[in-house]
Each structure stands twice: as structure tokens, then as C-alpha cells.
Amino acid sequence: MTVYVDDAVTLWRGQRWAHLMADTLDELHEMAARLGIPHRAFQNKTSGAHYDVPAPVREEAIRLGAVAISRHHDRELVRTVIRNAKAQGRGEHA
């Protein structure tokens, strides 16, 4: 099982943000807790179950074992991770 973090490309509030996703919700929430991200930051929207993380937290997630994925270079893997996040998200609400 794996935790993923995509490219930090979304500009918001003066920072670049990425999405933290995982093969399972348990792994996702565990990594978020290790990063100090409160559960209230969990998002379960049409984009799937994830946490938004700023670029520095993305780097920390990678140091803790998250797999960096690129929307530009790993398109099929990204689609698979997002599809899985959407399927997981149906069972849990923010």
C-alpha cells in the first residue's frame, strides 16, 4: 500500500499546493497525522479523498515515504490514484 503526493502546482494564498492521496483511507489519515494535518482538513469531494498540502509539507511527506507522482509524467498512475481516491471517498465524508 502506498501514499502519494502529486505536483505542487495549484497556486492559492501565495503558496503552491499538492494533493496527498493513498491506496487506503487509513494510510491517508495516518500520513496526514504524521504531517500534523488535522482530520478536519480531509477533503472528500468530486476530486476524490485527499488532503491539500503546501509545497514544504509535500517535501516532508516525500521524506516520510510518500511517492511523488507527476501529473505531467505519470498520467496513467495519477488517473489510477485519483480513481481510487474517488472510490474510497464514497464511504467517508469530510
N, C-alpha and C positions, 0 to 999 in steps of 0.2 A: 504494500500500500504506500501511497505517495502523497505528499503535499506539494503543490505547485504555486509559483508566483509568476505572473506574466510581466511583460514590459511595463515600465512606469512611464506611460505616455499621456495620460489624461491630466491636463493642467486644471487645477482647482485650488483656490485660496493660496495662490503663489507657489504651489508645490506640484511636483509630478507624482501621480498616484498609480498604483498597480492593483491587481486583484489577487487575493490569496484564496486558492481553491484546493480541494483534496479529493482523494478517491472515496473517503468516507467522511461523514459529518463529525464523527468522533475525532478523527485525525485533524480535521479543520479546526474544531474548537480547542483541541489540545495545543496546536501550534499557536493559535491566537492567544491563548492564555500564557504560553511561554514568552510571547512577544509583549505581554502586558496589555493586550487589546481586550476591552471589556465585551462580554457577550452581547450587550445592547448594540454594539456596532455591527453585529451579524446582519447581513442582507440576504433576503430570500425573495428576490424579485424575478422578473422575466429573464434576466441575465443569468439566473442560477444562484445557488447558495455560495456566498463568498463574503470576504471582508475586504474593504478597501484599505490599502496601506500606502503611506507615503514612501518615496524612494529610499530614505535611510532605513526604514523598517523593512522594506523589501530586501535590502542588503543583509540585514540581521537575520531575516528568515532564511536566506540562502546559507549563511554561516551556520544556522541551526539545522540544515539538511533539506530545506525546500529545494525543489528542482526549478531552475529558471527556465521559462519557456517564452518563446518569441512569437508574437502574432504574425511576424513577417517571415520567419524562417521555419517555424514548426506548425504550420497551419493545420494540418490534419490532427496532430496531437492536441492543439488548442481546441479545435472543434470537439474532439472526443472528451476533453476535460470539461468543457462548458456543457456539453450534452449530459454528462454525468452529474454535474452540479445542478442542472435544471431538474433532473430526475430525483435527486436527493432532496432538493428544496421543496418538492411537493409534500414531503412528510413533516416539515418543520417550519414554523413561522417565526419571523423576527420579533 
